[in-house]
Amino acid sequence: MVPESSHTVQNELGYTDVVKLSQDYALTSGYEVTEVAEAVQVRPNYWRIRFGLAPEGSGKMLDVDFDQTQGRVVGTTVVGSEAAGRGVR
């Protein structure tokens, strides 16, 4: 068994932290998230995490933009519905 490089482990910890902090933000902001549909690092230290919104199967999603350098959510958008997104800047 070959141990993972420290770079790979560090990237995984960053991913896990970003998803957890984004989920915590969504829940405390009143969103009822059902799942992590996607988490993508769109550029260095900037992530877009997409959560499904309740009720499950509604097709509504919440995109959370997370700045890893600042350690905070910098924007949110509800997609896949008639509802207007709420933004944070």
N, C-alpha and C positions, 0 to 999 in steps of 0.2 A: 504494500500500500504506500502510495506516494503522498506526503502531506501537501495540502494546498499552499500556494505561495502566500506570503503576508499581504501582497497587493490584492489577491483574490478575496481573502478573508476581509480585508478592510473595505473593499467595494461592497461585499455582502452586508456588512454591518451598516454601511451608509444607506443602502437600499432599505433594509429593515427599519432603521430609525426614521427615514423619510416617510415611509408608508405609515408607520405607527403615529408619528406626529401629525400627518395629514388626516388620518382617520380620527384622531382625538379632536382636531380642529373642527372637522365636519360634524361630529357628534355634539360638541359644545356649542356649535352654531345653529343647532336645531335640525340638521339633516339626518334622516334615518337611512344610513348606508347599509347595503346588504352584502357587498362583496367588493374585493379589489378586482376590477376587470382588466386593468392594465397599469403598469408603472414604467415610464420611459424617461431616461435622462436625455433631455432634448438638447442640452449643451452642457459644458462643464459646470457642475454645481447647481444645475437648474433642472428640476423634475416636473413632470406632469403625471399626476396619479388620477386615474378614472375609477370611480366607484359606481356601482349600481345603486339606484335609489328605490326605496320601498314605495309601493308594494312591488314585490319581486315580479318580473315579467311586464312591468309597465313600460319598459323601454327608456325610462328616464335615467340619465347618468349625471354625475357630478364630476367635473374636471377641477382638480385642485392644483394650482401652480405653487411649487415650493422652492424657495431659494435656500439651498443647503449652506451657503456661506453665511447668510444672515440667520439661518436656523428658524425660518418662519414662512408661513403661507403668505403669498403676495397676490393671490387672486383666485377666484372661484367662478365657475360658469356651469349652469344647468343646461344640459343639451338633451335633445331627443324628445322635447315636449313643447307645448305652447307657452310654458312658464318662462318668464324672463329670468336670466341669470343674475345672481347677486355678485357684485365685484368687491374686492378688497384691494386697496393699493396703498 
